[in-house]
Each structure stands twice: as C-alpha cells, then as structure tokens.
Amino acid sequence: MDRVGDSGARAFGQDAPPRGRVAVVTGAARGVGRALAERLSGIGLRVALVGREEETLHRAAASLPSPSICIEADVTDRAALDRAAQQVADRLGPASVLVANAGIAAGGPFSRTPAELWQRVIDVNLIGSANTARAFLPQLGRTRGYFLQIASTAAFGSAPMMSAYCASKAGAESFAQALRGEVEPDGIAVGIAYLHWTGTDMISGIDDHPVLRALRQNQPWFARRVHSPAQVADWLTAGIIRRAHHIYAPPWLRWCQPLRPLFPALVSRTARRELRARSSGELATDTGVLGAGGHADWNAHAGRTHVGHRPGEQDGGTAPTGL
C-alpha cells in the first residue's frame, strides 16, 4: 500500500514505521481509546487525544512518552472537529492515523427509550464517525494515511434491548466500507475493527442484565472471555501498522465473517426466550445511557440542549462492546 503521492508523501507500512507521525484518537479519555493512545505513543507516534472529558483527557495524556495534545470536542459538532483538525495540524503536524473510536450506548426496550437518547447514540457512533473522517480526510490525503473505524460484533447480530447501539455500529461498518472505495485511489487506507467483549466500564455489569447475560452465556467458552483494553489496543496497533482492512479483537473473530447470516436468528432465539421470562416492568428498569463515558456525554449534551429528562441518571448500567 505504500505509494509516493504528488506531494512526495509516502504512506507508512512495514518498510516505513510510523514513528514520528501523528495519530488522532477520538473517545480517548478512557477505555480502549485511552489504551490505544498509550500504545501508539509508546511506539513513537505523536498523539492527539480527542474527547468530551477534558480533565480525564489531560490525565490520560500526562503519562504518554511522546508529544501529545488534548482537545475537548463533541464528535457531533462539525465546527468543533474542524477546529480540532486545525489544532492538530498546527501543533503536531498533519495526521497520518485517524481512529474513530468515540461511542456511547443505551440499553432498554426501544419503546421505552427516550427518542432524544436513542438519536444521541446514532449521532455519536455513526454521524460522529463521519464527521471525524470529514474533518481529517484532507490531512490523511497529504500523508497517505490510515483511517480506522471502530465497529463491533454488535454489527454481526443485533441484540434486543440495544437497538440504537447495534444500528449505529452496523451503520459505521457500512460507512467505512463505502468510504474505502472512494479514498483508496488517493492513497488513504480504511480499516474496520471488530471488537467483542472488552473490559471497559461499558460491560462492568453485563451479568446484571438478563438478556445480555443470556446472550453471553450461550456463546462458546472462548467467545465469553472479556479482553482488557490494553490487549485490544495491542491488536489495534498491530493492525494500524499494517494498514489492515480488517482488525479482529480477538483475532479468532475473522472466522465468524462467513457465518454472519446465521447470527441474527441465533441471537433472536436466545433473546426471545429471556424476554418472555421477564415482565415489562423488569425490562424498563434497565433503560438508560450506559457507562461512565456515556453519562459524561449525555449530561453535557442534555445540559447544552436543555433536555429536561436525562435518561440513565437513575442507573449505573453498562453496555457491551460486542454481541
């Protein structure tokens, strides 16, 4: 994939290590985003951490060994991302790696999830990824860089009670696939990362949710394993260095691709059994924004838009980064 462009820039690859280049990671305040920023900095990239939680971002950046900057920005705000792109170019240089990692989740029945919250999940996970790509594509064009879209096995088989999250991750996957064909002639590579059960605050209480617990328990033993953000970051970093079209975390997920047509039926059968055993009142208690990062985003968004009801403040629920 290494080619020399009109500007003389060369895409990095196995014969051109990324040391000294610039990486931008959204959703970098915690979880996989933070771990990936640490890993990329450790191999010599200059890193721009983008996220909603300014204090947390600065704490994350404080331990990085290479030059870095923190930018507080909402990925649904195109103007904010344009300003972020300019800051990156001015302070670190043009981006060679862009990771669209920012994401939130909400759990609960679709009919009981407030429309504002359902749309916010779509806006952050899907529209936010497109906004991120739009803001930085000019820089990636100059550096013949690499755009990595963080997706999920939630795109393989949509889980009930997680309609917004699953729809957004399936959409993000499709967006990245379409974008790949458009930008590859310009020397920009596009990758999609499929994450399964990852030990962030989004799944810390997974076994407290009856439907999601059942889905996990009905998977093979090796598929139930929860991987640390650091381990996932290692897999992502290896794929970034290779400019991989697909990154699987864990690697065995690659063998699931041919079986994807079977997953919706399997997931639905398991979920249907659990849903029948629960009253609507029990299921409604699990409705809301999920995880600390999701709460931070929703509270900031709700405060800005003056939304009266803030879903999720009633619970400390979590959501999966997988099926």
C-alpha positions in Angstrom: 0.0 0.0 0.0 3.0 2.3 0.2 2.9 4.8 -2.7 4.5 8.1 -3.4 2.0 10.8 -3.9 2.2 14.0 -5.9 3.2 15.9 -2.8 6.0 13.4 -2.1 4.4 12.0 1.0 4.6 8.3 1.4 2.1 6.0 3.2 3.6 4.2 6.2 3.7 0.4 6.1 6.0 -2.4 7.1 9.0 -0.7 5.4 8.1 2.7 6.8 7.5 2.6 10.5 5.1 5.2 11.8 7.5 6.7 14.4 7.3 10.5 14.5 4.0 10.6 12.6 0.7 11.9 14.1 -2.2 9.9 15.3 -5.6 11.2 16.3 -7.9 9.1 18.6 -11.4 10.1 19.4 -13.0 8.9 22.6 -9.5 8.9 24.1 -10.4 9.8 27.7 -11.0 6.2 28.9 -11.2 2.6 27.9 -10.0 1.4 24.5 -9.3 4.9 23.3 -7.1 5.7 26.2 -5.2 2.4 25.9 -4.7 2.8 22.2 -3.4 6.4 22.7 -0.8 5.0 25.2 0.2 2.2 22.8 0.6 4.4 19.8 2.6 6.9 21.8 4.7 4.0 23.0 5.8 3.1 19.5 6.7 6.7 18.7 3.7 8.5 17.3 2.7 11.9 18.4 -0.9 11.6 19.6 -3.9 13.9 19.7 -6.5 12.8 22.3 -10.0 14.0 21.4 -12.9 13.5 23.8 -15.6 15.1 25.9 -13.9 14.9 29.3 -11.2 17.5 29.4 -9.8 16.6 32.9 -9.8 12.9 32.1 -8.1 13.6 28.7 -5.3 15.5 30.4 -4.7 12.7 32.9 -4.6 10.3 30.1 -2.1 12.4 28.2 0.1 13.1 31.2 1.7 9.6 31.1 2.4 9.5 27.3 6.1 9.3 26.4 5.7 11.2 23.1 4.5 14.7 22.4 0.7 14.9 22.6 -2.2 17.3 22.8 -5.7 17.1 24.3 -8.7 18.5 22.5 -12.1 18.7 24.1 -14.6 18.2 21.3 -18.0 16.7 20.6 -17.8 14.5 17.5 -21.3 15.5 16.5 -20.2 19.1 16.2 -18.6 19.6 12.8 -17.3 23.1 13.6 -15.6 21.7 16.7 -13.9 18.9 14.7 -12.8 21.4 12.1 -11.1 23.4 14.8 -9.6 20.2 16.3 -8.2 19.3 12.9 -6.6 22.7 12.6 -5.1 22.4 16.1 -3.6 19.1 15.3 -2.0 20.3 12.1 -0.7 23.5 13.8 0.7 21.8 16.9 1.7 18.3 15.9 1.5 18.2 12.1 -0.9 16.5 9.7 -2.5 13.3 10.8 -1.3 10.0 9.4 -3.6 7.8 11.6 -7.2 8.6 12.5 -9.1 6.4 14.8 -12.9 7.0 15.0 -13.4 5.4 18.4 -15.8 7.7 20.2 -19.0 5.9 21.1 -21.8 5.6 23.6 -24.6 3.1 24.3 -28.0 3.0 25.7 -29.9 -0.1 26.9 -33.6 -0.9 27.2 -36.7 -1.5 25.1 -36.9 0.7 22.1 -40.4 1.8 23.0 -39.3 3.0 26.4 -36.0 4.6 25.4 -36.4 8.4 25.0 -36.2 9.4 21.4 -33.5 12.0 22.3 -31.3 9.4 23.8 -31.8 6.9 21.0 -30.9 9.5 18.4 -27.8 10.6 20.5 -26.4 7.1 20.3 -26.8 7.2 16.5 -25.4 10.7 16.3 -22.2 9.9 18.3 -21.5 6.5 16.9 -22.4 6.9 13.3 -22.7 10.6 12.4 -19.8 11.4 14.7 -17.6 8.9 12.8 -18.5 10.5 9.5 -17.8 14.0 10.9 -14.4 12.8 12.2 -13.5 11.4 8.8 -14.7 14.6 7.0 -12.6 16.9 9.2 -9.3 14.9 8.8 -9.5 13.5 5.3 -7.6 16.4 3.8 -4.7 15.7 6.2 -4.9 11.9 5.5 -4.7 12.7 1.8 -1.5 14.6 2.3 0.1 11.9 4.4 -1.4 8.9 2.5 -2.7 8.0 5.9 -4.9 5.4 7.5 -8.5 5.8 8.9 -9.7 3.2 11.4 -13.3 2.8 12.2 -14.0 1.1 15.5 -17.0 -1.2 15.0 -18.3 -4.1 17.0 -19.6 -7.6 16.8 -22.9 -5.9 17.6 -23.0 -5.4 13.8 -22.9 -9.2 13.3 -26.2 -10.0 15.2 -28.3 -7.2 16.6 -29.2 -7.8 20.3 -32.7 -6.8 21.6 -32.6 -4.0 24.2 -29.6 -2.5 22.3 -31.3 -1.3 19.1 -29.5 2.1 18.8 -26.1 0.7 19.6 -26.4 -2.2 17.2 -27.8 0.0 14.4 -25.1 2.6 14.8 -22.3 0.0 14.7 -23.7 -1.7 11.6 -24.0 1.8 10.0 -20.5 2.7 11.0 -19.2 -0.5 9.4 -21.1 0.2 6.2 -19.9 3.8 6.1 -16.3 2.7 6.4 -16.7 0.1 3.6 -18.2 2.7 1.3 -15.5 5.3 2.2 -12.7 2.8 1.5 -13.6 2.6 -2.2 -13.7 6.3 -2.5 -10.4 7.2 -0.9 -8.1 4.3 -1.7 -7.2 5.8 -5.2 -5.8 8.8 -3.2 -3.6 6.5 -1.1 -5.7 6.5 2.0 -6.4 3.1 3.6 -9.5 2.4 5.6 -9.8 -0.2 8.2 -12.7 -1.6 10.3 -12.0 -3.0 13.8 -14.5 -5.5 15.2 -14.4 -5.6 19.0 -16.0 -8.3 21.1 -16.3 -8.4 24.9 -13.9 -5.7 26.1 -13.4 -4.9 29.7 -14.4 -1.2 29.8 -16.9 0.5 32.0 -19.5 -0.4 29.3 -19.6 -4.0 30.3 -18.6 -4.0 34.0 -22.2 -5.0 35.0 -23.0 -7.2 32.0 -24.2 -10.1 34.1 -26.7 -7.9 35.8 -28.7 -7.6 32.6 -30.8 -10.7 32.0 -30.9 -10.6 28.2 -27.3 -9.7 27.6 -26.2 -12.2 30.3 -28.1 -14.9 28.5 -26.6 -14.0 25.1 -23.1 -14.2 26.6 -23.7 -17.4 28.4 -25.0 -19.1 25.3 -21.7 -18.3 23.4 -18.9 -20.9 23.3 -16.4 -20.6 26.2 -13.8 -18.8 24.2 -16.3 -16.3 23.0 -17.3 -15.3 26.5 -13.9 -14.2 27.5 -13.5 -10.5 28.3 -10.4 -8.9 27.0 -8.6 -5.9 28.6 -8.5 -2.5 26.8 -4.7 -2.9 26.8 -4.9 -6.3 24.9 -7.4 -4.8 22.5 -5.1 -1.8 22.0 -2.2 -4.2 21.1 -4.4 -5.9 18.4 -5.5 -2.5 17.0 -1.9 -1.2 17.0 -0.7 -4.2 15.0 -3.4 -3.6 12.5 -2.7 0.1 12.2 0.9 -0.6 11.5 -0.1 -3.0 8.7 -2.8 -0.6 7.4 -5.2 -3.6 7.7 -8.6 -3.5 6.0 -10.0 -5.6 8.9 -8.8 -5.9 12.5 -10.4 -8.5 14.8 -10.2 -8.2 18.5 -9.8 -11.0 19.4 -8.3 -12.5 16.2 -10.5 -15.6 16.0 -13.4 -13.3 15.1 -12.2 -13.4 11.5 -13.6 -16.9 11.2 -17.0 -15.6 12.1 -17.4 -13.5 9.0 -18.6 -16.3 6.7 -21.2 -17.2 9.4 -22.7 -13.8 9.8 -26.0 -14.7 8.0 -26.7 -17.1 10.9 -26.2 -14.8 13.8 -29.4 -12.7 13.7 -31.5 -15.8 14.0 -29.4 -17.3 16.8 -29.3 -14.0 18.8 -33.1 -13.6 18.4 -33.9 -17.1 19.5 -31.9 -16.7 22.7 -33.2 -13.2 23.4 -36.8 -14.2 22.8 -36.6 -16.9 25.4 -35.2 -14.4 28.0 -37.6 -11.6 27.1 -40.6 -13.9 27.6 -39.4 -14.7 31.1 -39.3 -11.0 32.1 -42.1 -8.6 32.8 -42.1 -5.2 31.0 -41.5 -3.5 34.4 -38.3 -5.5 34.9 -37.0 -4.6 31.5 -37.9 -1.0 31.9 -35.6 -0.6 34.9 -32.6 -1.3 32.6 -33.4 1.7 30.3 -30.9 4.5 30.1 -27.5 5.7 28.9 -24.7 3.3 29.9 -21.2 3.6 31.3 -19.3 6.5 32.7 -18.3 7.8 29.3 -21.9 7.6 28.1 -23.1 9.5 31.2 -20.5 12.2 30.6 -21.5 12.7 27.0 -25.2 12.6 27.7 -25.0 15.0 30.6 -23.0 17.5 28.6 -25.4 17.1 25.6 -28.5 17.4 27.8 -27.2 20.5 29.5 -26.4 22.2 26.2 -29.8 21.3 24.6 -31.8 21.8 27.8 -33.4 18.4 27.6 -35.4 18.1 30.8 -35.1 14.4 31.3 -31.7 12.9 31.5 -32.0 9.1 30.9 -29.6 7.0 32.7 -29.1 9.2 35.8 -31.4 6.6 37.5 -29.0 3.8 37.0 -25.3 2.9 36.6 -25.9 0.4 33.9 -23.4 -0.8 31.3 -23.5 -1.9 27.7 -21.5 -4.3 25.6 -18.8 -3.7 23.1 -19.9 -6.9 21.5 -22.9 -9.0 20.9 
